[in-house]
């Protein structure tokens, strides 16, 4: 399910496209592609969205390296979509908890 990715609008679609079509064989290569896309978009964001995407970028390499040995087949790309979606959800939850005035 790509609910979290698609909730990012056009950027989410770009990230989804990058997951599916990046010329990566190994997880770190795909993570580099995704982090590049996030870094390109990050200056256009602010506030909570910026914090969520920054946290996602920080976690991508480790998460992909732990989950996969290779990412050059359709099944691993589909699984990557689910993983990124889960990381986005987790980042949103954590970012929401750290907003000023919000009690944990």
C-alpha positions as CSV (number, residue, x, y, z in Angstrom):
1,X,0.0,0.0,0.0
2,X,1.4,3.4,-0.9
3,X,-0.9,5.6,1.2
4,X,2.0,7.6,2.9
5,X,3.9,8.0,-0.4
6,X,0.9,9.3,-2.3
7,X,-0.1,11.6,0.5
8,X,3.1,13.6,-0.4
9,X,1.5,14.6,-3.7
10,X,3.6,15.0,-6.8
11,X,6.8,14.5,-4.8
12,X,5.4,11.1,-3.5
13,X,4.8,10.1,-7.1
14,X,8.3,11.1,-8.1
15,X,9.7,9.1,-5.2
16,X,7.5,6.1,-6.1
17,X,8.8,6.3,-9.7
18,X,12.4,6.5,-8.5
19,X,11.8,3.3,-6.4
20,X,10.5,1.5,-9.4
21,X,12.9,2.6,-12.1
22,X,16.2,3.6,-10.5
23,X,19.1,1.7,-12.1
24,X,20.1,0.2,-8.7
25,X,21.2,-3.4,-8.0
26,X,22.2,-3.1,-4.3
27,X,20.2,-1.5,-1.5
28,X,22.8,1.3,-0.9
29,X,22.5,2.3,-4.6
30,X,18.7,2.6,-4.3
31,X,19.0,4.4,-1.0
32,X,21.4,6.9,-2.7
33,X,18.8,7.5,-5.5
34,X,16.0,8.1,-3.0
35,X,18.1,10.4,-0.8
36,X,19.1,12.4,-3.9
37,X,15.4,12.8,-4.7
38,X,14.6,13.9,-1.2
39,X,17.5,16.3,-1.0
40,X,16.4,17.9,-4.3
41,X,12.9,18.5,-2.9
42,X,13.9,19.3,0.7
43,X,14.6,23.0,0.2
44,X,11.1,23.5,-1.1
45,X,9.6,22.2,2.2
46,X,9.2,23.6,5.6
47,X,8.1,22.7,9.1
48,X,6.8,19.2,9.7
49,X,7.1,18.0,6.2
50,X,10.8,19.0,6.1
51,X,11.4,17.2,9.4
52,X,9.6,14.1,8.2
53,X,11.5,13.9,4.9
54,X,14.8,14.6,6.6
55,X,14.2,11.8,9.0
56,X,13.3,9.5,6.1
57,X,16.5,10.4,4.3
58,X,18.5,9.6,7.5
59,X,16.9,6.1,7.9
60,X,16.8,4.9,4.3
61,X,20.3,3.5,4.0
62,X,20.1,1.4,7.1
63,X,16.6,0.2,6.5
64,X,17.2,-0.9,2.9
65,X,20.5,-2.5,3.8
66,X,18.9,-4.5,6.6
67,X,15.9,-5.6,4.5
68,X,17.6,-6.6,1.2
69,X,20.7,-8.0,-0.3
70,X,19.7,-6.9,-3.9
71,X,17.0,-4.7,-5.2
72,X,17.1,-5.4,-8.9
73,X,13.9,-7.5,-9.2
74,X,10.2,-6.4,-9.2
75,X,9.4,-8.1,-5.9
76,X,12.1,-6.3,-4.0
77,X,11.0,-3.0,-5.5
78,X,7.5,-3.6,-4.4
79,X,8.7,-4.5,-0.9
80,X,10.8,-1.3,-0.9
81,X,7.6,0.7,-1.6
82,X,6.0,-0.9,1.5
83,X,9.2,-0.2,3.6
84,X,9.4,3.4,2.6
85,X,5.7,3.8,3.3
86,X,6.2,2.3,6.8
87,X,9.2,4.6,7.4
88,X,7.2,7.6,6.3
89,X,4.4,6.7,8.7
90,X,6.8,6.1,11.5
91,X,8.5,9.5,10.8
92,X,5.2,11.3,10.8
93,X,4.3,9.7,14.2
94,X,7.6,10.6,15.7
95,X,7.6,14.1,14.3
96,X,4.1,14.7,15.6
97,X,5.3,13.6,19.1
98,X,8.1,16.2,19.1
99,X,6.0,19.2,18.1
100,X,6.1,22.0,20.7
101,X,3.2,22.0,23.1
102,X,2.4,18.4,22.4
103,X,2.5,16.0,25.3
104,X,4.1,12.6,24.8
